[in-house]
Each structure stands twice: as structure tokens, then as C-alpha cells.
Amino acid sequence: MALPGGSKRTAARREAEARAKARRRPEEGPGQDDRSTPERGEKAAARAAKKTARKETRAKARRERQELRATRRLERKLKGPTFWSLFEPIPKHPRRVPKGQAILIFVLNAFPFPGLGTVLYGKWERGLAQFLLTFVFLIGWVWSVTDGIVIVKNAFQAPRDEASQTARTP
């Protein structure tokens, strides 16, 4: 069902579009196409060349940024651990730890010497920092217990993750 005056609106819209089109490109003789004129073809080619040059420049800059990031990462790795790297979270499944060993790591982290389990886990800098910070308001003890919990959690979640990954592969 058409709205009253709808055909007038449509006709007015068409006229406005035709006027705008006429303003954008002047009418040419019969059988001539705008793209066939030499000036327009050269301009289009120049625009395309500029566009390609911009894309190449951006791609080159992106590659340079990626290379710079890679070299910085490598430099950080070669320097060794820094103070702030001690506080980075333990990544999920950094290495396979059996469930029994994960529980032992948690117990050693919690009771005799905070950080001992973390040292046995392979993060000696982190374990040493936990042990030394135990004497400062028990911060190291809390930290080592939370690390132990994370290690146990990762150990108990690893088999499910493996099973789901092997099920997906054909």
C-alpha cells in the first residue's frame, strides 16, 4: 500500500539524483564513455598507483613494527628475568605435571618453606622471591599458596583439554 504522495517523492528523488549525476560528469556526445577519455584514464591510473604505494608503505611499516617487537622480545629473553617478570601469572599448562606432583608442590608451597614447591616446579627466581617476601607481612606465603593452587588447577584440567583437542583432530 503506497503512502499518499509517495510517487511524487520518488519522482522528486529521481530528479535530484539525475541533477547530481549531471553535475558530477558533464554530458558527452553519443557513444562516448567517460572512462575512454585519456585524461580520466590517466587520473584513474594515477589514483590506483597512489593507492598501491600507500598500501605498500603501510605493509612495510607493519613488517618493521613486527620485526622491532620480535627483537625486543628476544632481547628481553636474553637479559633473563627482571623483577617485574616474577609477578607475571603462571601460564596455563606451562609443562606437564602429574596430579600427585602438583599436590606435593602445593603442600610444599603452603607449609614448610613458602616458595619451595615453586622452585621444584622450575621457577626458581619466583620461588626465591616468595620465600624472601614471606618475612614481609606473609605476602610471599599468600603468593606461594596461590601459585600452588594454580599449578594444581592446571594439572587437573590438562587431561580434559587434551581429550577435547584430540577429539577435534580428524
C-alpha positions in Angstrom: 0.0 0.0 0.0 1.6 3.2 -1.1 1.7 6.3 1.1 -0.1 9.4 -0.2 2.2 11.5 -2.2 4.7 8.6 -2.4 5.0 8.7 -6.2 5.8 12.4 -6.1 8.5 11.8 -3.5 10.0 9.1 -5.6 9.9 11.2 -8.8 11.5 14.1 -6.9 14.2 11.9 -5.6 15.0 10.6 -9.1 15.2 14.1 -10.4 17.5 15.1 -7.6 19.8 12.1 -8.3 19.8 12.9 -12.1 20.8 16.5 -11.4 23.6 15.4 -9.0 24.8 12.9 -11.6 24.8 15.6 -14.3 26.8 17.9 -12.0 29.4 15.2 -11.4 30.1 14.4 -15.0 29.1 16.5 -17.9 27.1 15.0 -20.8 29.1 13.8 -23.6 28.3 13.0 -27.2 26.6 9.8 -28.3 28.6 6.7 -27.9 31.3 8.2 -25.8 32.1 6.9 -22.4 33.8 8.9 -19.7 36.3 6.2 -19.0 37.5 6.2 -22.5 38.8 9.8 -22.4 42.6 9.9 -22.0 42.5 12.4 -19.1 40.2 10.3 -17.0 42.1 7.1 -17.7 45.4 8.8 -16.6 43.8 10.2 -13.5 42.4 6.8 -12.6 45.8 5.2 -13.2 47.5 7.8 -11.0 45.0 7.2 -8.2 45.5 3.5 -8.4 49.2 3.9 -8.3 49.0 6.2 -5.3 46.7 3.7 -3.6 49.1 0.8 -4.2 52.0 2.9 -3.0 50.1 3.7 0.3 49.3 0.0 0.8 52.9 -1.0 0.2 54.1 1.7 2.6 51.7 0.6 5.3 52.7 -3.1 4.8 56.3 -2.2 5.1 55.7 -0.2 8.3 53.7 -3.1 9.7 56.6 -5.5 8.9 59.1 -3.2 10.5 57.0 -2.9 13.7 56.7 -6.7 13.9 60.4 -7.1 13.5 61.1 -4.5 16.2 58.7 -6.3 18.6 60.4 -9.6 17.9 63.9 -8.2 18.5 62.7 -6.6 21.8 61.2 -9.9 22.9 64.4 -11.7 22.1 66.5 -9.0 23.9 64.2 -9.4 27.0 64.7 -13.2 26.9 68.4 -12.9 26.6 68.6 -10.5 29.5 66.9 -13.0 31.8 64.3 -12.5 34.4 63.6 -9.0 35.7 62.0 -8.0 39.0 58.6 -7.5 37.4 58.7 -10.7 35.4 58.4 -12.5 38.8 54.9 -11.3 39.2 53.6 -12.5 35.8 51.0 -15.2 36.1 51.9 -18.8 35.6 50.7 -19.7 32.1 48.2 -22.4 31.6 49.9 -25.7 31.2 53.5 -24.5 31.1 54.7 -28.1 31.4 53.0 -31.4 32.2 52.8 -32.1 35.9 51.1 -35.2 37.2 48.3 -34.7 39.7 50.3 -36.2 42.6 53.3 -34.0 41.9 51.0 -30.9 41.7 49.5 -31.7 45.1 53.1 -32.2 46.5 54.1 -28.8 45.1 51.0 -27.2 46.7 51.8 -28.7 50.1 55.5 -27.7 49.9 54.4 -24.2 48.9 52.0 -23.9 51.8 53.7 -25.5 54.8 57.5 -25.9 55.3 59.0 -23.2 53.2 56.9 -20.9 51.1 58.2 -21.0 47.5 59.9 -24.4 47.8 57.2 -26.0 45.6 57.6 -23.3 43.1 61.3 -23.9 43.0 60.7 -27.6 42.4 58.2 -26.7 39.7 61.0 -25.0 37.8 60.5 -21.3 38.6 63.4 -20.8 41.0 63.5 -17.0 40.8 59.8 -16.8 41.6 60.2 -19.3 44.5 63.1 -17.4 46.0 61.1 -14.1 45.8 58.2 -15.9 47.5 60.4 -17.2 50.3 62.0 -13.8 50.9 58.7 -11.9 50.8 57.3 -14.3 53.5 59.0 -12.2 56.1 57.2 -9.1 54.9 53.6 -9.4 56.3 53.4 -13.0 54.9 53.0 -11.7 51.4 55.3 -14.4 50.0 53.3 -17.2 51.8 50.0 -16.0 50.2 51.6 -15.7 46.8 53.1 -19.2 47.0 49.8 -20.7 48.1 48.0 -19.1 45.2 50.7 -20.3 42.8 50.2 -23.8 44.3 46.5 -23.6 43.7 47.1 -22.5 40.1 49.5 -25.4 39.5 47.1 -28.0 41.0 44.2 -26.5 38.9 46.3 -26.7 35.7 47.2 -30.3 36.5 43.6 -31.4 37.0 42.4 -29.5 33.9 45.1 -30.8 31.5 43.6 -34.2 30.7 40.3 -32.7 29.8 41.9 -30.2 27.5 44.0 -32.9 25.8 40.9 -35.1 25.3 39.0 -32.2 23.7 41.9 -31.4 21.4 42.4 -35.0 20.3 38.7 -35.4 19.7 38.7 -32.4 17.3 41.5 -33.6 15.1 40.4 -35.9 12.3 
